[in-house]
Amino acid sequence: HMAELGGHYFLHGRSGSHGTEDQKGHFILYHSLDGLNWDDGTYLARRTHGFGAYSNNTIVVDPVTGRRRLRIHASHAYRDNKTNIVAWWTDCG
């Protein structure tokens, strides 16, 4: 999924299913200032107990201050492919 917040672009999702076993299924976040050139990514959650990382995001606006924040949430496997939801927030500007 991709989002724009304050002139910053964010792209997140599961790291894929190719490569060695330790390279598969992690949840990763990429950042860009122009939507074309991306950084190398940051792992937000490493796969430890099966696959998860189905994700989405939303821009949340504080009704009093107007402050905009990006909330990213994803499923994360914690035991035998059983999942729960984890969330991260980011601010720009």
Secondary structure, DSSP 8 states (H G I E B T S, - for coil): -EEEETTEEEEEEE--S-SSGGGSS-EEEEEESSSSS----EEEE---SS----EEEEEEE-TTT--EEEEEEEEEEEETTEEEEEEEEE---
